[in-house]
Amino acid sequence: MDERPSRQATRRGAFAALKDFVPRAGTEYASRRNFDLGPGNHSNVSRLSPYIRHRLIGEVEILDAVLRHHGAADAARFIEEIFWRTYFKGWLEHHPSVWTDYRATVRGLLEALETNAGLRERYDNAVNAGTGIDCFDAWVSELVTTGYLHNHARMWFASIWVYTLELPWQLGADFFYRHLLDGDPASNTLSWRWVCGLHTKGKTYLARKTNIVSYTGGRFVPGGKLADEAPPLKEARTHTLRPLPDAQAIPASSRFGLLVTEEDCSLETLVPACSPVAVMGAVTTASRSPLAIGAPALEFAMQAVADGTERAAIHYAIPAQSVQAKEWGDAIVAWSRSNNLAAVVTAYAPVGPVAERLARVRRALAGYGVELLQLRRPYDSCAWPHTTRGYFRLKSRIPELLRDLGLVGPEKKSRCASG
């Protein structure tokens, strides 16, 4: 879905991008979506993913616009792409140990770069566009400069990283996560695992010269020899299934404030009729990795949170402030005490850095008798229970989910649980 948006990281910009894309979301998208035609030539895809990742716009809002213009049959391929992202988000919620293992392995591999000269040389060549593989080096430059790569290029890139350059997938996932505007703990981590046969056990993706030439319009003819096989990687650990936590709600009588994070920058659409007394915006993009975060990704997230905080302040007519500290605890505790809050309310944070930081904030607030409440969107509550295994279980439910979300059918009334 995407390139670095030419528009600002705002909700207004998200809807402008949606309006631009909707006419192409049907059969045109289905026939052209796999072509990576290069920087500035990505109109064959939606370019909505950075906005969705920060929930400057919601999945239901996008699906509604596309269905009104095309209908479910003609827009089936694009609708499935929306639900692929939803599947990854829900699956990681059910298997959080995949994330904790990935984070620990990245830290260990970054330490190994300091002592393993061969690994260091291969890694430096890869991330500095010095491999001599024309397409790969061009994708590195595009990613670092724009914060975007076409989805097909991401798959080729990951396959070359693992099977041709023989680099650990976790370092590649970290490189993507540091630079992508739509860098997402679930979609990024699980896509890399899928390429090397860890997500769908034994199923791998091999980047082939003929495929790259064809789907880049002949822009690239990879020099050197690409790997001719992609044996699946293996891991010793079995990641057990965790049930979803219960959805939370705002206590009717609590004096509360809103906390906007990069996981959801549209709180006024989550709790439109509530009465908060203050709003705070908090950014934690720098904690994506021990290494430096790419400027485009950092700037996009900061602007998205600033936009979400400003909109909430205007919507509820309340004061706003922001925090960009390495840890949020002291700042949010001070904010909650100065506003005499009984609760801090935020959108549910799925597995990832924001969730990790909120867990520490919860403990800090509890010491002062303040609750931290995370409200889950109805869309997630509706879809995530179907994401415990493979994607096709969720895919088979798409018609039912569209009805339950009130997007198709004669009544068009949502039957999904709120919260």
N, C-alpha and C positions, 0 to 999 in steps of 0.2 A: 504494500500500500504506500510508495512514498518518497519523496526527496525532501531536501531541506525546504520548508515552505518559504515562498517569497513574501508572504504576509507575516504580520507580527504574531507573537505567541500569545494570542488573546482569544477569548470566546468569539468576539466579532470576526476575527481572522479565520477561526475554525468554520464558521458558518459561510463565510465568503468562499473558502476552499470547497466546502460541500456543495454549494450552489454551482460552482464551476464544474465540478465533477459529475454531478447527478445525471446529466444527459448522456454521459459515456459509460454509465455503470451497468448497462445491460449487455447485449450481445457484443458490442464493440469492446468492452472490457474483457469479456471471456475470450475473444479471439486474439487480442493484442497484449494481454497482461504479462506474458512471459518474456517479452522482448526488453532487453536492457540496451537502450539506444544512446546512453551517455548523459553526462551532466547537461542540464537544461533541456533535455528531451524525454522527460518522464511523464508526459501528459497521458500516456496509456495506462497509468495507475492512478490511484486516488490522491496520494500524498497527504492523507489524513492521519497517518499513524502517530506522528508526534502529538497531535491534538487529542487523539483518543488515549494515548498513553498517560497524558496528564489530566484526562477527563475535562478538558476545556469544552469538549462536546461528548455526548454520551452515545453508546451503541444504539440505544432505542431511537434517539433523534436521527441518527444516520440511517438506520434501517427504515424508519418511517418515511423519510424523504425519498429513498431509493424505491421503496415499494409503491409509493404513490405515483411515481413517474414510470416505472417499468413493470411492476407486478413480480410475483415470486418466481415464476418460471424463467423469464428473460434475465432476471438479476441473480439467478441461483449461484453463479460462480463467485460473485462479489459477496453475497450473503454468507456463503461458506467461508470465505476468508475472514469475515468478522467473527464467525464462530470458532475458527481455528485459534485465534488469539484468546477468545473466551475459554476454550478448552485448555490451553496451556496455563492460563491464570488459575483455573479451578483445579487442574491436576497438581500443580505445585502446592496449592493449599492443602491438598490431601496427602502430599508426600514432601513435607518441609525439610526432611533430612537431606534431600538432593541439594538444596541450597546451602545448607550448613557445610556439607562435604565439599561443595564447589568452592566456597569462600576459604575454607581451611587449606585446600589444595593450592589455590592461587597464591596464598601467602607463602606456602612452602616452596612453590616453583619460583617465585620471585627471589627467594633466598638462594635457590639453586643456580640462578643466573649469575650470581656473584662468584661462584666457585667452578662452574662447569663451562669451560671455554667454548666447547663445540656447540652446546645449547645456546650460549650467549650469542655466538656469531650467527647462527641460523635465525634466532629471534630478532636480532638487530637488523639483519638483512630484510626480514619480512616486514617489520613495522616501519622501516625507513624506505620502503619501495625499492629495495636493492636486490631483488631475487633474479632479475633478468627475465622473468615471465611477464610478458607485456600486459596481459589483462590484470593479473594480480597486482602488479605495481601501480597500474592506473587506478584500480579500486582502492588501494591504500590511500593514494593522494585524494581521491574523491571523498572518501570517508572522513579523513582528517580535516579537509578543507570545508566540507559542506555539512557533515554530520549525517549523511545519508548514503545508503546503497540500495539499489533495487533488490527485491527479495531473491530473484534468481541469481544475481551476482553474489548475494550472501551465501547461498548454498555452494556455488562454485568455489568461492573464497575459502569457506570452511573445509571443503573437501581437499583442496590444494594444500591448505595449512597442515592438515592432519596426515594426508597420505603421500603427498609429494615432498613437502618440506619436513615432514616427520617431526612436527612440533606438538606439544601437549594441547589438547583441545581447550583446556581451561584457560591457558594464556591467550588463545585466540578469542574466546568468549569474553575475557577481561578487556582485550583490545577493543572489541565491538562495543562493549558496555560503557567504556570510557568515552567513546566518541559519538555514538548514535543519539540523535535527537529523541528517537523513540526507544532508547535503551530501557529495557524492561527485564526485571529479574527472571520472570517466568518465560516469556517468549524467547529471550536471548539464550538463556541457559539450556532450555529444553530443545531449541532448534539445533544448537551445536551438538547436543547429545543424540538427537535424531540422526544427524549426518553421519555420526560414527557408530551407530548401531547400539547405543545404550538406552535410548528411549523406547523405540519399538525394537525389541531384542532381535539382533541379527540382521536388521534392515539398515543398509548404509546407502550413502549417496556418493557416486563417483563422478567427478568433473571430467568430461570428455572434450577433446579438442574440437571434434566436429559439432558438438552441441553448442559450445561457446561461439564458434564461428557463425553458426546459423542464427542463434538468438541474440547476437550483438550486431547483426546486420553486416558482418564481415569486418567490424572495427578491429577485432583482435584475431591473430593467428598465433596462439601460444607457442613461444619458442622453447626449446628444450623439451625434455620428455616428461609429460605428466604421468603420474602413477597409473598403471593399467589395471589395478585391482584395489578394492577397498574392504579389506577384512574387518569384520566388526570388532570393536574394542570390548573388553570385558571388565567387570568390577566385582569385587568379592561381596560387597554389602548388598543386602536386600532392603529396599526402602519401603517400610511398612506404611499402611494406610492410616491416616488420621482423620477422624470425623471433623466436619466443619464446626467451628464454634457457633453457639447460638447468636442470633442477631440481637443487638441491643436497641434500646429506645430511650428517648429523653424523658426523665421523670417530669410529671406534669407541673410540679411545684418548685423545681430547682432553679436557682439563679445560675445561669451558665454562660460561658463564652464559646466561640467557635474557633477551631484551629484548622487553617488551610495548609495542606501539604501538597507536594508535587504528585501524590497519588490521585488527588481529586481537587480540581480548582474551580468547581462549580457547586459549592455547598448550598447556594440559594435555590438550586433545583432539587436538592436532596431533601431539605427541610424548609420549604418556601414559607410556611405559615407560622414558624416558631418565633420566639421572642428573646434572642440572645442580647447580652448587654455590651459585648465587646468582641472583636475579632483579631486574631493574630495569624500572620503568615510565617511559615517556617520552611527553610530549604535545607536539604541534606544531600544534594547531588554529589558533593565532594566525597561522600562516604561510599560511592559506588566501587571504589578500588583504592588500594594503598598508593597507586600511581596517580599522576596528574590527570584530571578530567579535561577532555577537549573543550576549547572555548565555545564552539557553537552549542554543544549539549548543555554546558553550564549556563550560558546566557539564555537559552530557550527555557530551561526550568525556572530560573530566577524570574524571568518576565512572566511566565505562566502563573507562578504563585503570586506575584505582585498584582497581576490582573485579577486573579480570583479573590484576593484579599480586598482589593478596592471595590470590586462589584458587590461583595458581601457587605462591606461597610455602607455602601449606597443603598442596597436593597433593604437592609434592616435599620438604616439610619443610626449606626453605632460607630464608636471610635475604633481605629485600626492601628496596629503596629506590626513590626516584623522582627524576626530573629534569624541570623545566619551564623550563630556561634557553632563551634565544633560539637558541643553538646547543648541540647535544648533545655535540660532540666532546670537550671537556676533561673533562666529567663522566663520560662513558662510558669514556674512556681511564683516568681515575683509578679508576673502579670496577673495570675489568678488571685493572688492575695490583694493586689492593689484594686482589683475589681470586685473583691468579696465574692468570689465564685464558689458555688458548691460543686460544680462539675465543669469539665472541659469536654466539648463535643467535637468530634472530627469524623470524617468519612473512614470507613473500614480500610485499613492498610493491609493488602495482601503480603505474603512472604516477600521479604526484601529489606533494604536498609531503613526505610521509613518505619516498617513494623518493628525492627530491632530498636530503633531509637524511641519509638512510642512505648515499648516495654519498659525502658529505663525511666521515661517520663512518668509512666503510671506509678512506678514505685516512689518516685520523688513527690508526686502530688499526694499519694496516699498518706505520706508522713504529715501532711497538713490537713487531712480529712477531706481532700478534694478527689472526686471521681474522674476517671478518664473513660469516656463512652465513645465507642466506634460504631457508627451506623452503616449497615451494609445496604447497598442499592438493591431494589427489587430485581433488576436484571440479573445480578450475580446470584441472589438467592434462588432465582428461578432456574438458572443454567448450571451452576456449579455442582449440584447433586448428581448430574449426569456425566461428570468428568473424572470418575474414579479410575477408569481403565483407558482403552483406546479412543481415538477421536471419533470413530465411526459410530460408537454408541451415542455420542452427542449429535452427530450429523443426522442420525435417524430420527432424532427428536426435533429437528429444526421446524418442521411444519407445526408441530404441537406447541413448541415454544413461541413461535410467532403468533399463534392464536392466544396463548396464555398471556403474552405481553400486550395483547390488544392491538396488534398491528395488522392482522388479517381477520376475515370473518365478518358476518353481517353486523355483529354488535360492536366490534372493535372496543372491547372493554377489558382492561387488564384483570387477570385472575391470579397473578403472581402475588405471593406474600410480600408485604411491605417490610422495610427494615434493613 
